[in-house]
Amino acid sequence: MRRSARTRNKSTEFSQAQLGQIPLVALRHAVVVGDVLNFRHAANVLGVTQSSVSARIKALEEALGIVLFERRHRGVRLTEAGRRFIAEVSAGIDHLDYAVRTAGAVSNGGEGRLAIGLHASIAFGFLADLRCRFRSAYPKVEQAIMEGRSSETIALVRDGQLDVAFVVGAVEAPDCHSRELWQEPLVIALPAEHPLASSPVITWADLAPETFLVRDGGSGPQVFDHVVHRVVERERSPQIHRFDVGRDTLMHMVAAGDGITLTSEATTHVRFPGVVFRSIADETKQARFSAVWSPHNRSPALRNMLDLAIQMSRSARSV
């Protein structure tokens, strides 16, 4: 008996040393045989010959030094050791299959996470449509949103903390890729009680004497430059007050009568009590929006979003 125990211990040590060399296909064969308890039925499930299944199981038992199945006339029966082994292997194979499926989904952009930097609201317009369509096509990709100044979001793209930034205007970032995606008409936001609010036509000559409110962040710098250009064209000195506030706070300041502000069409879809939006008859330019991303970013989810955005941009321009 003592000699037999030493033999079993040696066998166990051998199987542990050789376990990493056992082919995965042999383990899959063993799991199927353990499910159906018949070599012939297992062969049909696996799409191989019965002799192949039998040979695989025999080689596996020899490598482990353990009898997994008791052969019977009409099939097989799991030994106690075989029952424990099959249960553990089956769980391991399920985990492996899940890992393979998950890795495959991430590698083709079907799952994962996208960190997106924005200049302003995402409630309406091109960007809202893009996010909605992307979510519909790739529901398992998380969209993590961060709003901030264009310079900040582009810096985070460079550092790899953001996958893509959507910003206003042309982008001067030689170390990043960028592409203009959409444009929106410029509109003026006025207090509801402002004399121009009821005017049928508003021009820059009407607006030049006004006090403009501009944000430091978001699209503020681009708005500032554009207002200065338009007012100086009318031979007036621009009156511009800059504030380090968000868009909503700026609109509340407009409603309170602190001044007026220039914004893009998407903002008009948001209701701000006490604020009205009007088009500018002689405004010839539109707000231009671009995507910025790092050439070193190999995220498949990012590529899928950019492909969708470019497709949407082309469709909009062809209309």
C-alpha positions as CSV (number, residue, x, y, z in Angstrom):
1,M,0.0,0.0,0.0
2,R,2.8,2.4,0.8
3,R,4.4,1.7,-2.5
4,S,1.1,2.4,-4.3
5,A,0.8,5.8,-2.5
6,R,4.2,6.8,-3.6
7,T,3.3,5.8,-7.2
8,R,0.2,7.9,-7.0
9,N,2.2,10.9,-5.7
10,K,4.7,10.6,-8.5
11,S,1.8,10.4,-11.0
12,T,0.3,13.6,-9.5
13,E,3.6,15.4,-9.7
14,F,4.0,14.3,-13.3
15,S,0.6,15.5,-14.3
16,Q,1.1,18.9,-12.7
17,A,4.4,19.3,-14.5
18,Q,2.9,18.3,-17.8
19,L,-0.5,20.1,-17.4
20,G,0.6,23.2,-19.4
21,Q,1.5,20.9,-22.3
22,I,-1.9,19.3,-22.7
23,P,-3.7,20.5,-25.9
24,L,-6.8,22.5,-25.4
25,V,-8.6,20.3,-27.9
26,A,-8.1,17.3,-25.6
27,L,-9.7,19.2,-22.7
28,R,-12.6,20.2,-25.0
29,H,-13.1,16.6,-26.0
30,A,-13.1,15.5,-22.3
31,V,-15.8,18.2,-21.5
32,V,-18.1,17.0,-24.3
33,V,-17.6,13.3,-23.3
34,G,-18.4,14.3,-19.7
35,D,-21.6,15.9,-20.9
36,V,-22.9,13.1,-23.1
37,L,-21.1,10.1,-21.5
38,N,-20.7,8.4,-24.8
39,F,-17.7,8.5,-27.2
40,R,-19.8,8.1,-30.3
41,H,-22.3,10.8,-29.4
42,A,-19.4,13.1,-28.4
43,A,-17.7,12.5,-31.8
44,N,-21.0,13.5,-33.5
45,V,-21.1,16.7,-31.4
46,L,-17.5,17.5,-32.1
47,G,-17.6,16.6,-35.8
48,V,-14.7,14.1,-35.5
49,T,-14.4,10.3,-35.6
50,Q,-15.1,8.2,-32.5
51,S,-11.5,6.8,-32.6
52,S,-10.1,10.3,-32.5
53,V,-12.1,11.1,-29.4
54,S,-11.1,7.8,-27.7
55,A,-7.4,8.5,-28.5
56,R,-7.6,12.0,-27.2
57,I,-9.2,10.9,-23.9
58,K,-6.7,8.1,-23.5
59,A,-3.7,10.4,-24.1
60,L,-5.2,12.9,-21.6
61,E,-5.6,10.3,-18.9
62,E,-2.1,9.0,-19.4
63,A,-0.7,12.6,-19.2
64,L,-2.6,13.2,-16.0
65,G,-2.0,9.8,-14.5
66,I,-5.7,9.8,-13.6
67,V,-8.6,7.7,-14.9
68,L,-11.3,10.1,-15.9
69,F,-13.9,7.7,-17.4
70,E,-14.9,4.2,-16.6
71,R,-15.6,2.4,-20.0
72,R,-18.9,0.5,-20.2
73,H,-20.7,-1.4,-22.9
74,R,-23.2,1.4,-23.7
75,G,-21.1,4.4,-22.8
76,V,-18.8,5.7,-20.1
77,R,-19.2,6.9,-16.5
78,L,-17.2,9.6,-14.8
79,T,-15.0,8.6,-12.0
80,E,-15.0,10.8,-8.9
81,A,-11.7,12.3,-10.0
82,G,-13.1,12.7,-13.5
83,R,-16.2,14.5,-12.2
84,R,-14.1,17.0,-10.3
85,F,-11.6,17.5,-13.2
86,I,-14.4,18.0,-15.8
87,A,-16.2,20.6,-13.6
88,E,-13.0,22.6,-13.2
89,V,-12.0,22.4,-16.8
90,S,-15.5,23.3,-18.1
91,A,-15.5,26.4,-15.9
92,G,-12.0,27.3,-17.2
93,I,-13.0,26.8,-20.8
94,D,-16.1,29.0,-20.3
95,H,-13.8,31.8,-18.9
96,L,-11.4,31.3,-21.8
97,D,-14.2,31.5,-24.4
98,Y,-15.5,34.7,-22.7
99,A,-12.0,36.2,-22.7
100,V,-11.6,35.4,-26.4
101,R,-15.1,36.9,-27.3
102,T,-14.4,40.0,-25.2
103,A,-11.0,40.6,-26.7
104,G,-12.4,40.1,-30.1
105,A,-15.2,42.7,-29.4
106,V,-12.7,45.2,-28.1
107,S,-10.3,44.7,-31.0
108,N,-13.1,45.4,-33.6
109,G,-14.5,48.4,-31.6
110,G,-17.7,46.6,-30.5
111,E,-16.9,47.1,-26.8
112,G,-14.7,49.4,-24.8
113,R,-14.6,53.0,-23.8
114,L,-14.3,56.3,-25.6
115,A,-13.2,59.5,-23.8
116,I,-14.7,62.5,-25.6
117,G,-13.8,66.2,-25.1
118,L,-16.5,68.7,-26.0
119,H,-16.6,72.5,-26.5
120,A,-20.2,73.0,-25.4
121,S,-23.6,71.3,-25.1
122,I,-24.3,67.9,-26.7
123,A,-28.1,68.2,-26.5
124,F,-28.7,69.0,-30.2
125,G,-27.1,69.2,-33.6
126,F,-24.5,67.2,-35.4
127,L,-22.7,66.0,-32.3
128,A,-25.9,64.8,-30.6
129,D,-26.9,62.9,-33.7
130,L,-23.4,61.4,-34.0
131,R,-23.4,60.2,-30.4
132,C,-26.9,58.8,-30.8
133,R,-26.1,56.9,-34.0
134,F,-22.8,55.6,-32.5
135,R,-24.6,54.3,-29.4
136,S,-27.2,52.6,-31.6
137,A,-24.4,50.9,-33.6
138,Y,-22.1,50.2,-30.7
139,P,-24.2,49.9,-27.5
140,K,-21.4,48.3,-25.5
141,V,-19.0,51.2,-26.0
142,E,-19.1,53.6,-23.1
143,Q,-18.9,57.3,-24.1
144,A,-17.2,59.2,-21.3
145,I,-17.8,63.0,-21.8
146,M,-15.7,65.9,-20.6
147,E,-16.5,69.5,-21.4
148,G,-13.7,72.2,-21.4
149,R,-11.8,74.7,-23.3
150,S,-10.6,73.7,-26.7
151,S,-6.9,74.1,-25.7
152,E,-7.5,71.9,-22.6
153,T,-9.3,69.1,-24.5
154,I,-6.6,69.1,-27.2
155,A,-3.9,68.9,-24.6
156,L,-5.7,65.9,-23.1
157,V,-5.8,64.3,-26.5
158,R,-2.1,64.7,-26.8
159,D,-1.6,63.1,-23.3
160,G,-3.8,60.1,-24.2
161,Q,-6.4,61.0,-21.6
162,L,-9.0,61.8,-24.3
163,D,-9.5,59.8,-27.5
164,V,-11.1,62.7,-29.4
165,A,-12.0,66.3,-28.9
166,F,-14.7,68.2,-30.8
167,V,-13.7,71.8,-31.0
168,V,-14.7,75.1,-32.8
169,G,-12.7,76.4,-35.7
170,A,-9.5,75.4,-37.4
171,V,-7.0,73.5,-35.3
172,E,-3.3,74.3,-35.3
173,A,-1.9,71.1,-33.7
174,P,0.9,69.6,-35.9
175,D,1.2,66.6,-33.6
176,C,-2.5,65.7,-33.9
177,H,-4.8,64.8,-36.7
178,S,-7.9,66.9,-37.3
179,R,-10.8,67.1,-39.7
180,E,-13.6,69.6,-40.1
181,L,-16.9,67.8,-39.8
182,W,-19.8,70.2,-39.7
183,Q,-20.9,73.9,-39.8
184,E,-23.7,75.8,-38.1
185,P,-25.1,79.3,-38.8
186,L,-24.2,82.0,-36.3
187,V,-27.0,83.6,-34.4
188,I,-27.3,86.4,-31.8
189,A,-28.7,85.8,-28.4
190,L,-30.6,88.8,-27.0
191,P,-32.6,89.6,-23.8
192,A,-36.3,89.0,-24.6
193,E,-37.0,92.7,-23.8
194,H,-34.2,94.0,-26.0
195,P,-35.4,96.5,-28.8
196,L,-33.8,94.3,-31.5
197,A,-35.7,91.2,-30.3
198,S,-38.8,92.1,-32.2
199,S,-36.9,93.5,-35.2
200,P,-37.7,91.6,-38.5
201,V,-34.2,92.0,-39.7
202,I,-31.0,92.4,-37.7
203,T,-27.6,93.3,-39.2
204,W,-24.1,93.8,-37.8
205,A,-24.6,97.5,-38.0
206,D,-27.4,97.1,-35.5
207,L,-25.3,95.0,-33.2
208,A,-22.0,96.9,-33.4
209,P,-22.9,99.4,-30.5
210,E,-24.0,96.6,-28.2
211,T,-22.1,95.1,-25.3
212,F,-21.1,91.5,-26.0
213,L,-20.6,88.8,-23.4
214,V,-18.0,86.2,-24.2
215,R,-16.8,83.1,-22.4
216,D,-13.2,82.5,-21.6
217,G,-13.6,78.8,-22.4
218,G,-15.4,76.7,-24.9
219,S,-15.9,78.6,-28.2
220,G,-15.2,81.9,-26.4
221,P,-11.9,82.8,-28.0
222,Q,-13.3,82.2,-31.5
223,V,-16.4,84.2,-30.7
224,F,-14.2,87.1,-29.3
225,D,-12.2,87.3,-32.5
226,H,-15.2,87.2,-34.8
227,V,-17.1,89.9,-32.9
228,V,-14.0,92.1,-32.9
229,H,-13.6,91.6,-36.7
230,R,-17.3,92.3,-37.5
231,V,-17.6,95.4,-35.2
232,V,-14.3,96.9,-36.4
233,E,-15.6,96.4,-40.0
234,R,-18.4,98.8,-39.0
235,E,-15.8,101.3,-37.8
236,R,-16.9,100.9,-34.2
237,S,-14.9,100.0,-31.1
238,P,-16.0,96.7,-29.8
239,Q,-17.4,96.5,-26.2
240,I,-16.7,93.0,-25.0
241,H,-16.8,91.6,-21.5
242,R,-15.2,88.2,-20.9
243,F,-16.2,85.8,-18.2
244,D,-14.9,82.5,-16.9
245,V,-18.4,80.9,-16.9
246,G,-20.2,78.0,-18.6
247,R,-22.6,78.5,-21.5
248,D,-25.8,78.3,-19.3
249,T,-24.5,81.0,-16.9
250,L,-23.7,83.2,-19.9
251,M,-27.2,82.8,-21.2
252,H,-28.7,83.7,-17.8
253,M,-26.5,86.9,-17.9
254,V,-28.0,87.7,-21.3
255,A,-31.5,87.2,-19.9
256,A,-30.6,89.6,-17.0
257,G,-29.7,92.3,-19.5
258,D,-25.9,92.3,-19.0
259,G,-25.3,92.2,-22.7
260,I,-25.8,90.0,-25.8
261,T,-23.7,87.1,-27.2
262,L,-23.0,85.3,-30.4
263,T,-23.6,81.6,-30.6
264,S,-24.3,78.8,-33.1
265,E,-27.6,77.3,-34.3
266,A,-27.5,74.2,-32.1
267,T,-27.8,76.4,-29.0
268,T,-31.2,77.7,-30.2
269,H,-32.7,74.3,-29.5
270,V,-32.2,74.8,-25.8
271,R,-34.8,76.9,-24.0
272,F,-33.3,79.8,-21.9
273,P,-36.0,81.8,-20.2
274,G,-35.7,85.5,-21.0
275,V,-33.5,84.9,-24.1
276,V,-34.4,85.0,-27.8
277,F,-32.2,84.0,-30.7
278,R,-32.2,85.8,-34.0
279,S,-30.3,85.3,-37.3
280,I,-28.0,88.0,-38.6
281,A,-28.9,89.0,-42.1
282,D,-25.5,90.0,-43.3
283,E,-23.5,87.3,-41.5
284,T,-21.7,85.3,-44.3
285,K,-19.7,82.9,-42.2
286,Q,-20.7,79.9,-40.2
287,A,-19.2,78.3,-37.1
288,R,-17.0,75.4,-38.1
289,F,-16.4,72.4,-35.9
290,S,-13.6,69.8,-36.1
291,A,-12.6,66.5,-34.5
292,V,-9.0,66.3,-33.1
293,W,-7.3,63.0,-32.3
294,S,-3.8,61.6,-31.8
295,P,-2.1,59.7,-34.7
296,H,-0.8,57.3,-32.0
297,N,-4.3,56.3,-30.8
298,R,-5.1,52.9,-32.3
299,S,-8.5,52.5,-30.6
300,P,-10.9,50.6,-32.9
301,A,-13.8,52.3,-31.2
302,L,-12.3,55.7,-32.1
303,R,-11.9,54.7,-35.7
304,N,-15.5,53.5,-35.8
305,M,-16.7,56.9,-34.4
306,L,-14.6,58.9,-36.8
307,D,-15.7,56.8,-39.8
308,L,-19.3,57.4,-38.8
309,A,-18.7,61.1,-38.3
310,I,-17.1,61.4,-41.7
311,Q,-19.9,59.5,-43.3
312,M,-22.5,61.9,-41.7
313,S,-20.5,64.9,-42.7
314,R,-20.4,63.8,-46.4
315,S,-24.1,63.1,-46.3
316,A,-24.9,66.5,-44.9
317,R,-22.8,68.3,-47.5
318,S,-24.4,66.3,-50.4
319,V,-27.9,67.4,-49.4
